[in-house]
């Protein structure tokens, strides 16, 4: 289920960098492929020197594996309605990682047509668009009954107007009213940017759609401007998921190549609990990022479990996403380093399954870094990278607030002192060469042979360290 821990995927942008998103777009080496169980945990640990603080830290990692990973999984007949945002902003490009000049609308239309090509004859399909209102382009019908005219109508879709996400969902629900299939899904493709107040009506309708009408929902946020608020609404509900498209190849990857993963969950309501008398969790990284709790025992609660993509390179197996990191701290000087981990979930027939694991976190050496797997080594590098970029973005924001002190009319002494305090933190990152430390750590612990994002991440560190910040990030 690697690609969908918590339902988030690929949340990296100039405005939002989350460890969930960074982990879920990477592949991690696993010891062996799971062949029997719906869910199974591969556990490893490390003791490593934090390149930012210089302190040694202890981590446990959990990789959630399944017999369905890397397979077509449980592909069954499905009825779907795809509804595409046609607001004016869809005529823009995706962002700085785009490799060609196609617009968000162009890429969306191309991906929809390719998806239709791979549907089975008895799958149902409807195509809607939405701006302020919902428009039906292809009425609901079986794939085998689609005409050339239907496909040409899809290819003619173009952007105009403003968007209303509530009307988009309402129009899609109407297209699936007559569906009798077990699997029903709405896929909304949008670059929507909205505040929480704009999404209240949508949230109420979303709950009805999922819990009363048994329709599962996927939202694909296209571009760096896509609203992370939608992820919070959608990602943890049973059967639902959220993706963020940041590159010109991402949309086809999620909507077409990974369609059989995205639309067919194999388990629900996955919960992981942790018990230890000697080691407490001080931070849970991934699957919701439970941070700064006194003692975390409930590691994650995931509504939807879908397969992960697998790759085999040089006879090693790599799984996309699926990694959870637990930062540990000794409660006392007891030499017992063991912990118990409990895994519960419901299979596709809602039968509850429970598995227990006992693991010893003792490191084999007292000094220097120790990492018991390649997966945790890469995960730790990405974790420190995310901390670095988020701190730089936060301190940079404070720097810009200080720069625009008079311009923004925030003329009080208390605010000015706060800005100066944050600016000093920003300077420390450069003066102490902490950026170099993190870059060196990333280079030494990141495997470039699978997904060559390492240079992209290094570039983002340096981008974050620049003073000039996009106005949207400044909150203007």
C-alpha positions, 0 to 999 in steps of 0.5 A: 500500500506504499503509494497511499499512506494516509491518502496523500501523494506528492505534496511537494511545492514551494508553498507546501513541503510535507514528509507524507508527500516526499515519502510517497513519491519515492521508492524504498528498498524492501527485503522481500516481496510480500506474497501471502498477506493483505498487509504486513510490516517490515520493521527496521531501525537506526541511530543517526546524527542529525545534520541540523542539531548535531545530536544523535537520534534513534528511529524505528521505521515501518514499511507497510507491504501487501501481496497486491503490491506491483500487481493489477490487484483486485480489478473489478467492474467499475463506474466512474465519473470524471469531472474536469475543472475548466476555470480560466486558471486551467490555461496555465502551466503546471509549474517549474518542473514541467518539461513542455509547454502544455497547459493544465487543461491540455494535460488533463484532456490527454490523460482522460482520453488515455484512461478511457482507452484502457477501461474494460467494455463493461466499465461505466464512464461519464465525463463532466466539466465544471466552472461556476456550474457543472456541465455534462459532456459525455452522459453515463454509459458503458465504455463499449457504447462510447462513440467517436463523437464522444471522444471528440467532445472530450478533446474540445474541452477548454478553460473558461470562467471560475470554479465551484467545487460543490457544484462539481461534486453534485453534478458528478453524483447525479451521473452515477445515480443509476449505477448498480456496481459495487465499485463507484468512483468520482474523479475530480481534476482541479487546480482549485485554490480556496479557503476553509470557509469555501469548502464547508458546503462541499464537505457536507456533500462529500460526507453524504456521497461517501457514507450514504451513496457509497461512492468513493472519491479521488481528487487530483490537485493539478499544479502547485496552486492546488488546495491542501485543504482538500487533502485534509477533507478527502485523504482519510475517508474510507475509499478516498484519496488525494493526489497532487500533480506537480510535473507534466508526467504526474497526471498520466502516472496517477490517472492512467498507469496507476488507475488499478491501484487508485480505484480499487482498495483492498483493505480499510481502517488500518490502525497501527499501535505501539507499546514499550515500557522503555522507549517512547515515541516523540514524533511520528513521521508520515501517515499524518505526522503526529508530532510533539505529543508526550507519548504517542501510541496510536501511530496511524489510522488510515481509511483506505489501503491500496497497492503500491507500485514495485520496481526491480533494479539490480535484483533488488525490490523497491516499493513506492511510498509506504514508509512511516518513521518513529522518532524514539527516546529512552524513558530510563536507562533500562537495557531493554530496547524492545517494543510491541507493534499491533496492526489491525485492518478490515479486509475487502469483506470488512473482516477484522484482521490483527497482527502483532510484532515484537521488535528489538531496537538495540543498535549494534554499536555505541558510536557513529551512525547505524542503519539497519536497512536501505529503506530507513536510510533513505527515509531519514535523509528525506526527513531532514531535507523536509525539516530544512526546507520548511524551516527556511520557508518559515524564516524566509517568510518572517524575513519578508514580513520584516522587509515589508514592515511599513508597507504592510502597516504592521507597525507595532514594536512587538511584531518587529521584534518577532520578525527580527528574532525569526530573521536571526534564526534564518541567518543561523542556517547560513552562518553555521553552514547547516544547509551544507550539512543537510545537502551532504547528508542527502547526497550520502544517504539517498539512492539515486538509482530509483527516482532521481529526485535527489538533485531536485531536493537539493535545488529546493533547499537552495531555492528555499534559502533565497530571500525572495519569496512568492507573494502567495507564501507571504499571505498577500 
